[in-house]
Amino acid sequence: MSELKLISKHPGSIKSLVEGAIIATLRSTEAGIKTTEQRLQEFEQKYQIPTEEFIQRYENDEFQETLEFIEWIGESRMLQGLREDAERLRGIEQEDKQYGQKTNASLRQNWRYCLHRYLPILPCPRIRRTRQ
């Protein structure tokens, strides 16, 4: 386990800023995963072969090297890296020294205010409040 300590003159603002950045990075990574999966699916449909089988056969010199095949392999490696990055981001925990609690920053429910405040270019669902 790695630990990182950040010191700021404004502790409340850095916490929400870092949390928002982690969430935004995770969302961007997940979007990259989706795009890469779609691209791999296009190759698989075009050549009627699953990516794993293609790579195995390519490594056994069953296919001639082409720019498109190199791109296919690159997309596969990209997907693997993106999935690893997403897993690492989901595993980041944040400890609140004031309350002695640990939270998973990428899964917190109050992400809305972070994204809305620091990343206004992303859509932000409205929080509806009901009267009690």
N, C-alpha and C positions, 0 to 999 in steps of 0.2 A: 504494500500500500504506500502510495506517495502522499505527501502532505505539502500544502502550499499556504503560506501565511502572507496576507496582504494587509498593509497598514495605510490608513488614509486619515486625513484631517476630518473627513465627513464619512464616518463609518456606515451610516444608514444608506447613503447614496451608492457607495461602492458595492454593497451587498446586492442591491436590486440591479445594478448595472451588470455585475458579473453573472448573476442569475439569468438576466435577460439575454446576455450574450451567449450563454450556454444553450439556452432554449432555442434561440435563433439559429445557432450553429447546428443543433440537432435537427431542426426543421429543414434547414438547407441540405443537410446530409441525407435525410429521408427523401427529399425531393430528388436528389441525385441518384439515390438507389432506385427510385421508381423509374426515372428516365433511362437509367442504364439497363434495368430489367426489360423495359420495352424495346430498347435497341437490340438486346440479345435475342429477344423473342422474334424480332424481324429477321435476324440472321437464321435462326432455327427454322422459321417458316420458309424462307427462301431456299435453304439447302436441305430441308426435311431431315434434320439431325439435331439431337440435343447438344448443347454447348459442351457438356462434360465429355460426351463421346467424340465430338469433333476435335477437342483438344488432345485427347488420347490418341486418336488416329493421326492427327497432325504431327504429334511428337514421334510417331512411328513412321513418319515420312510417307503416309498414304495420300497426302494432298500436296500439290505443288504450291510453293510459296507465292502468295499474291498480296497485294496491298490490302484487299478486303479481308483476307484471312488474318492478316496481322492486326487489322482493326478489331476484328472479332475477338481475338485473344486479348487485346488491350482492354476491350470493354469488360471481358470476364475478370481480368485482374483488377480493374477499376471497381467493379462491384464488390469483390472480396475486400478491398481496402476500405470502401465506404461502409460496408457492414461492420468491419472491425472498429472504425471510427465511431459509428453510431452506438455500438455496444460500450465503448469507453465513455462516451458522453452520458449514456444512461446510468453508468456506474458512479458518476461523480456525486459525492455527498458533501453537504455543507453543514458545518457545526455552528450553532448559534451559541456563542459563549455566554451570552446574557441569560439564556434559559437552559443551557446544557442539553439541547436537543439536536439531533442530527436529522437532516432531511435530504431527500434525493432531489437535487436542484432541477433536474430535467423533468421531473414528474409532479412538481408542486402545482397546486390548483390556482395559486394566485399569479400565474404567469401573465395573465391578461394585462395587468397594469404595467408590467415590465416591458412587454412588447409594444404596447400602445404609447408609452412614454418615450422609449428609446429607439424604437424602430417603427415609426408611423407609416412606413410604406407597406407593411404587412397588414392584411385584414385582421381586425380584432373584434371578436364577438362581444356584444354588449352584455353586461351583467344586469339581469332583471331582479329587482327587489320587490318583495310583496309586503304589504302592511300586515302587521300581526295584531 
